[in-house]
Amino acid sequence: MIRVRSKDRWGNARNGSHVMRIKDVALEAGVSTATVSHVINKTKYVTDVTRQKVLRAIKKHNYYPNAHARTLASGRSSMIGLLVSDISNPFFPELVKSIEAAAFERGFSVLLFNTNYDARRAADYVRRLIELKVAGVVMMTSELEPHLIDELAREQVRVVFHNLGSVGEYMSNIVVDYAGGIEAAVHYLVSLGHRRIAHIAGPSHFRSAVTRREAFLESMARHLPGKPAPAIFEGDFRFEGGRGAALEILAAAELPTAVVIANDMMELGAMHEFRAKGLLVPRDISVVGFDDIAFAALAQPALTTICSPRAELGKKAVEALMMTIEHQNQPGVEIHLSTYLVIRKSSGPPRKSLAAGRGSKHFDNQ
């Protein structure tokens, strides 16, 4: 006779007509049900020998812990909420992959939410995650209503921010060195001979965009003292925003010889528009982006860009979150990550002039 394994309505495994319960696992492993619970929920230290016995018994009996019951017992689920700004931007899928892998290794699952750069949408998602009693939240976003930070703290939700929040009792922050990356880009362009360098910034209401914009202005002032303030054009971190900013650059009285752009999606959009108007990159205009997304090396020409290390960012975010989840009295931490310039084919020495027909005027480099 074949005995069929199945699950009951609560998620417990059936072995024939017998519902597999936590006490069956405990009996098999020779431990208490409390010990089995501690192994499953990671709520108390259990020796490696005992933990392995429990895990073998769980596998043998095909036991499925009741996730709902675990949440009720512990007050938290084994789920982590992850908010990203724009899942269509290749930067974020790469980051999500890193976070999901690190969470999986710790026994946690990830609930993914795409905010679409909408602060109200982000707020709604955060409240849903609080209601779900998730173990923690990773905020890989540029937008957040300030009062939500207080709300998260009041509910004692463990949170990791990305260049957004501040360290607190339950809150950690991953700080990416945007300024260092921008400094490297400006230094490189100036070393090539560029003097007229513009910037396509992200939205002025996003902290990360403001940080990059201010870093660009400060770096230009250091490297080119006495020169007029460089031109700033605002985009939206998307491809179309790069196109729109490029059109503004082309319509300006003076055409820059190089542009530092706040992210790679806008860099791709700007390059598209420059080419459409007859400019060659980098012969007529150099461009440098930010992020080093996977497509950067595949673009024509390949993008010079500042690398923001997504794999390390995701791993460190989960590590910081686990500190406060697994150790109740562990305060939040601030972790700093470096950026670096990746030189490819979209940048080169400044042009000497634009040939007639490529623009309304001739532009030299002085």
DANORVEN-V301435 format. One record per backbone hydrogen bond with DSSP energy under -1.0 kcal/mol. NH is the residue of the N-H (numbers start at 1). CO is the residue of the C=O. E is the energy in kcal/mol with one decimal. If there is no record, write none. Layout:
NH:CO:E / NH:CO:E
//
This chain:
6:14:-1.2 / 8:12:-3.0 / 11:8:-1.9 / 14:6:-5.3 / 15:18:-3.5 / 16:4:-1.2 / 18:15:-1.7 / 20:13:-5.4 / 25:21:-1.4 / 26:22:-2.4 / 27:23:-2.4 / 28:24:-2.2 / 29:25:-2.4 / 30:26:-1.3 / 31:26:-2.2 / 36:32:-1.8 / 37:33:-2.4 / 38:34:-2.3 / 39:35:-2.1 / 40:36:-2.4 / 41:37:-3.0 / 42:38:-1.5 / 51:47:-2.8 / 52:48:-2.4 / 53:49:-1.8 / 54:50:-2.3 / 55:51:-2.5 / 56:52:-2.3 / 57:53:-2.0 / 58:54:-2.5 / 59:55:-2.1 / 60:56:-2.6 / 61:57:-2.4 / 63:58:-2.3 / 70:66:-2.5 / 71:67:-2.1 / 72:68:-2.2 / 73:69:-2.5 / 74:70:-2.6 / 75:71:-2.4 / 77:133:-2.5 / 80:109:-2.6 / 81:136:-2.5 / 82:111:-2.9 / 83:138:-2.4 / 84:113:-2.5 / 89:86:-1.7 / 92:89:-1.9 / 94:90:-1.3 / 95:91:-1.4 / 96:92:-3.3 / 97:93:-2.4 / 98:94:-1.5 / 99:95:-2.4 / 100:96:-3.0 / 101:97:-2.0 / 102:98:-2.1 / 103:99:-2.6 / 104:100:-2.4 / 105:101:-1.8 / 107:104:-1.6 / 108:103:-2.6 / 109:78:-2.1 / 111:80:-3.1 / 113:82:-2.7 / 115:84:-3.0 / 118:115:-1.2 / 122:118:-2.3 / 123:119:-2.2 / 124:120:-2.0 / 125:121:-2.2 / 126:122:-2.4 / 127:123:-2.0 / 128:124:-2.0 / 129:125:-2.4 / 130:126:-2.1 / 131:127:-2.1 / 132:128:-1.9 / 133:130:-1.3 / 134:129:-1.7 / 135:79:-2.5 / 137:158:-2.5 / 138:81:-3.1 / 139:160:-3.3 / 140:83:-2.1 / 140:138:-1.0 / 148:145:-2.1 / 149:146:-1.2 / 151:147:-1.7 / 152:148:-2.8 / 153:149:-2.1 / 154:150:-2.4 / 155:151:-1.8 / 156:153:-1.2 / 157:152:-2.3 / 159:170:-2.2 / 160:137:-2.2 / 161:172:-2.5 / 163:174:-1.8 / 168:171:-2.1 / 172:159:-2.6 / 173:333:-2.2 / 174:161:-2.6 / 175:335:-3.4 / 177:337:-2.5 / 178:176:-2.4 / 181:177:-1.5 / 182:178:-2.5 / 183:179:-2.5 / 184:180:-1.9 / 185:181:-2.0 / 186:182:-2.6 / 187:183:-2.7 / 188:184:-2.1 / 189:185:-2.3 / 190:186:-2.7 / 191:187:-2.2 / 192:188:-1.1 / 193:190:-1.2 / 194:189:-2.1 / 198:258:-2.4 / 199:231:-1.9 / 200:260:-1.9 / 201:233:-2.6 / 206:203:-1.9 / 210:206:-2.2 / 211:207:-2.6 / 212:208:-1.7 / 213:209:-2.5 / 214:210:-2.9 / 215:211:-2.1 / 216:212:-2.2 / 217:213:-2.2 / 218:214:-2.5 / 219:215:-2.4 / 220:216:-2.5 / 221:217:-2.0 / 222:218:-1.7 / 223:219:-2.5 / 224:220:-2.7 / 227:224:-1.6 / 233:199:-3.0 / 235:201:-3.4 / 242:238:-1.6 / 243:239:-1.8 / 244:240:-2.6 / 245:241:-2.1 / 246:242:-2.1 / 247:243:-2.0 / 248:244:-1.5 / 249:245:-2.2 / 250:246:-2.5 / 251:247:-1.4 / 257:196:-2.2 / 258:196:-1.3 / 259:286:-2.0 / 260:198:-2.7 / 261:288:-3.5 / 262:200:-2.5 / 264:290:-1.7 / 267:263:-1.6 / 268:264:-2.7 / 269:265:-1.9 / 270:266:-2.8 / 271:267:-2.5 / 272:268:-2.0 / 273:269:-1.8 / 274:270:-2.6 / 275:271:-2.5 / 276:272:-1.9 / 277:273:-1.3 / 278:275:-1.9 / 279:274:-2.5 / 284:280:-3.3 / 285:280:-1.2 / 286:257:-2.4 / 287:346:-2.7 / 288:259:-2.3 / 289:304:-2.3 / 291:306:-3.8 / 296:293:-1.7 / 299:295:-1.2 / 303:296:-2.8 / 305:342:-2.2 / 306:289:-1.1 / 307:340:-3.5 / 308:291:-1.4 / 313:309:-2.2 / 314:310:-2.8 / 315:311:-2.0 / 316:312:-2.8 / 317:313:-2.0 / 318:314:-1.9 / 319:315:-2.3 / 320:316:-2.6 / 321:317:-2.0 / 322:318:-2.7 / 323:319:-1.6 / 324:320:-1.1 / 325:321:-1.6 / 326:322:-2.9 / 327:323:-1.2 / 330:327:-2.1 / 332:168:-2.3 / 335:173:-2.4 / 337:175:-2.7 / 340:307:-1.1 / 342:305:-3.5 / 346:302:-1.1 / 358:355:-2.0
//
